Amino acid sequence: MEELKAMLKDKFPAIDFDREKTLMSSGILDSMAVVAIIAEIEEMFGISVTMEYIQPKYFESVETMWEMVEELQ
């Protein structure tokens, strides 16, 4: 999860990923940011994020993104 967190902090330095738990529902991340995150996750972990995972609930926090990565590995 630390590798994921480091990537997110690098791509979005203004966001405190340690504290934010409502990234999508509060509008901190938009659909374009999610597309960029998906591309990075796919490359970083060698996985394919399928359509069933392209939902706001998987992008609310670092923890929910990590759960998605673990499920897809």
N, C-alpha and C positions, 0 to 999 in steps of 0.2 A: 504494500500500500504506500510505502514511502516514495517509491519511484513515481507512482501516479500523482501523489501530492506534490512532488518536486516539479513535475511537468506542468501541473495546473498553476502552481505559483509562478513558474517561468512565463507561461502564456498569458496569465491574468494577474499581474502583480498587485493590482488594486483590491483584489478580493481576498478576504481572510478565510481561507478554506478550513482552518482549524475551528473556527467559530460558527460559520454559516451552515445552517441545516435546512434552509428553504431557498436554495439557489434559483429554482425554477418558479415556484409559487410566488415568490416575492419579486420576480422580474430581474434578478441579478444576472442570470444567464438567459439569453434569448436563443432562438432556433439556430441562428448562424454560429453562435458560440458552441452549441451542442454538436453541430456538424463538424466543427474544427476539433472538438474534444474526441468525438468518435473516430475521426481519421487518425489522431495521435494514439488513441488506445489500440486501435487495430494494428498500427505499425509497431508500437512499443511491445505489445504482448503477443503478436502473431495470431490474432483472433479475428473473427468476422462478427460484427455486431448486427444481429438479425433484426428484422422489423419488429418482432415482439418486444425487443428491448429499447426501441426508440420511442420511449414514453417519458414524460416528465418525472415520474416517480424514481426512475433510475439515475436522474441527474440532480437530485435535491441536495446531495452532499458528497463529500469524498467517500464516505462510508457506503452510500448506496451505489456509487459508481464502482467501488471496489467489489461489492457483492456481485454486481453484474459481471465484472471481469472474471471473478472466481467461477461463476456459473458457466461462463462461456469457454473456460480453459479445459 
